[in-house]
Amino acid sequence: MRWSSVFDNEEKLISANEFRVNEGIRVPEVRLIGPDGGNVGVVPIRQALQIARDAELDLVEVSPNATPPVCRVMDFGKFIYERAKKEREARKSQTKIEVKEIRLRPKTNEAHRDFKVDDARRWLNQGHKVRVTVKFRGREMDYPEIALEDLKEIAHALSDVAVIEAPPQMEGRTMLVVLAPGKGGAKKKEKGEAEAEA
């Protein structure tokens, strides 16, 4: 394999957040978009740089893979700032779903289980998913129906705010079920509390 071909490929692959600016653009001619946003056409690179200097702006290669590459006359600092601002806004609008977990044993008493169910209800109302696991030790593995019954009771107790996303299943020495927030379950509860207060 020739080294020159490796370097040629590296030059072609430009990441989306790297832009060639002004003298960094190494092509003989470019398709130019002027400072007012109008299409100037295909011009030699020297002429494009002169147009950018006359407007006291930067020449930025916005589409390097086009033939010829598309360049725009703009304020590069302002462009980078606005791009970063849009990315921050996009990250803020993304919803991050956390998976919370409650752990039980086949011998967990009912009062303790109710505390865990209350925690799961709170998490589901906040929009998180909940994984309910029952861990077996020793001979408890011989009686998986006890854990299955517990998981069914928990799922039934939370059926007003949750739906079963993954049915009960065995993974090694644990049996688990995944619950997801129900559609409108939290809203219905809030409406019910508002009506009870009124």
C-alpha positions in Angstrom: 0.0 0.0 0.0 1.3 3.4 -1.0 1.6 6.1 1.8 0.5 8.8 -0.6 -2.9 7.1 -1.0 -3.4 7.0 2.8 -2.7 10.7 3.1 -5.0 11.4 0.1 -7.9 9.6 1.9 -7.2 11.6 5.1 -7.5 14.9 3.2 -10.8 13.9 1.6 -12.4 12.9 5.0 -13.1 16.3 6.6 -15.2 16.1 9.8 -18.4 18.1 10.0 -16.9 20.5 12.7 -13.7 21.3 10.8 -13.9 24.0 8.2 -11.2 25.2 5.8 -10.9 29.0 6.0 -9.3 31.6 3.8 -5.8 30.5 2.7 -6.5 27.0 4.1 -8.6 26.3 1.0 -6.3 24.5 -1.4 -8.4 24.2 -4.7 -8.0 26.1 -7.9 -11.6 27.2 -8.2 -14.7 27.3 -6.0 -18.5 27.9 -6.3 -18.9 31.1 -4.3 -21.8 32.3 -2.3 -21.5 36.1 -1.7 -21.8 38.0 1.6 -25.5 38.8 0.8 -26.2 35.1 0.3 -26.5 35.3 -3.5 -24.8 32.8 -5.8 -21.8 34.4 -7.4 -20.9 31.3 -9.4 -17.7 29.4 -10.1 -14.6 31.7 -9.6 -10.9 31.2 -9.1 -9.8 30.9 -5.5 -7.7 34.2 -5.6 -10.8 36.1 -6.8 -12.9 34.5 -4.0 -10.4 35.5 -1.4 -10.3 39.0 -2.7 -14.1 39.3 -2.6 -13.9 38.1 1.1 -11.2 40.6 2.0 -13.1 43.5 0.3 -16.1 42.6 2.4 -13.9 42.3 5.5 -15.2 38.8 6.1 -13.8 35.2 5.9 -14.0 32.7 3.0 -15.3 29.5 4.5 -15.5 26.1 2.7 -19.0 24.9 3.6 -19.3 21.9 1.3 -15.8 20.4 0.6 -17.1 17.3 -1.2 -19.0 19.1 -3.9 -17.3 19.7 -7.3 -16.1 22.4 -7.2 -16.2 22.9 -3.4 -18.8 25.4 -2.2 -17.4 28.4 -0.3 -19.3 31.2 1.5 -18.2 34.7 2.4 -19.2 35.1 6.1 -17.9 36.1 9.5 -16.4 32.8 10.6 -16.3 33.6 14.4 -20.0 34.4 14.4 -20.7 31.2 12.3 -18.9 29.0 14.9 -20.6 30.8 17.8 -24.1 30.3 16.3 -23.4 26.6 15.4 -22.2 25.9 19.0 -25.4 27.7 20.3 -27.6 25.5 18.2 -25.8 22.3 19.4 -26.3 23.4 23.0 -30.0 24.0 22.4 -30.3 20.6 20.7 -28.6 18.9 23.7 -31.0 20.6 26.1 -34.1 19.5 24.2 -33.0 15.8 24.2 -34.8 13.8 26.9 -32.5 11.4 28.8 -34.3 8.3 30.1 -32.7 6.8 33.1 -33.2 3.2 34.1 -33.7 2.9 37.9 -33.6 -0.4 39.7 -35.2 -2.0 42.7 -33.7 -5.2 44.0 -35.6 -7.8 46.0 -35.1 -11.3 47.3 -37.7 -14.1 47.3 -37.8 -13.7 51.1 -38.4 -9.9 51.0 -41.4 -9.1 53.3 -44.4 -7.3 52.0 -43.8 -4.0 54.0 -40.3 -3.7 52.6 -41.6 -4.5 49.1 -44.2 -1.8 49.4 -41.5 0.8 50.2 -39.7 -0.3 47.0 -42.9 -0.1 45.0 -43.5 3.5 46.2 -40.0 4.4 45.0 -40.7 2.8 41.7 -44.0 4.7 41.4 -42.2 8.0 42.1 -39.5 7.2 39.4 -42.1 6.2 36.9 -44.0 9.5 37.5 -40.7 11.3 36.8 -40.5 9.5 33.5 -37.7 7.0 34.3 -37.8 3.3 33.5 -37.7 0.9 36.3 -36.0 -2.6 36.4 -37.3 -4.8 39.1 -34.9 -7.7 39.9 -35.3 -10.6 42.3 -31.9 -12.2 43.2 -31.8 -15.9 44.1 -29.3 -17.6 46.5 -28.7 -21.3 47.0 -31.8 -23.4 46.8 -34.1 -20.4 46.1 -33.3 -21.2 42.5 -35.6 -24.2 42.8 -38.6 -22.0 43.3 -38.7 -19.3 40.6 -42.5 -19.2 40.8 -42.2 -17.3 44.1 -40.2 -14.5 42.4 -42.5 -14.6 39.3 -45.5 -14.1 41.6 -43.8 -11.1 43.3 -42.9 -9.5 40.0 -46.5 -10.0 38.8 -47.9 -8.4 42.0 -45.5 -5.4 41.6 -46.4 -5.0 37.9 -50.1 -5.1 38.9 -49.6 -2.5 41.7 -47.9 -0.2 39.2 -50.2 -0.8 36.3 -51.9 2.6 36.7 -48.6 4.4 35.9 -46.5 1.8 34.1 -46.5 -0.7 31.2 -44.4 -3.8 31.1 -41.6 -3.2 28.5 -39.8 -6.5 29.0 -41.7 -9.5 30.4 -40.3 -11.4 33.4 -37.2 -13.3 32.4 -34.3 -15.2 34.0 -30.7 -13.9 33.7 -28.4 -16.2 35.6 -29.4 -16.1 39.3 -31.8 -13.2 38.9 -35.3 -12.8 37.5 -36.2 -9.3 36.2 -38.9 -7.3 34.6 -38.6 -3.8 33.0 -41.4 -1.3 33.5 -41.7 1.9 31.4 -43.8 4.9 32.2 -47.4 4.4 30.9 -48.8 6.8 28.3 -50.5 9.5 30.3 -50.3 7.6 33.6 -48.5 10.4 35.4 -50.9 13.0 33.9 -53.9 11.1 35.0 -52.6 11.0 38.6 -51.9 14.7 38.6 -55.4 15.4 37.3 -56.8 13.1 40.0 -54.9 14.9 42.8 -56.0 18.3 41.4 -59.6 17.2 41.4 -59.2 15.8 45.0 -57.9 19.2 46.2 -60.8 21.1 44.5 
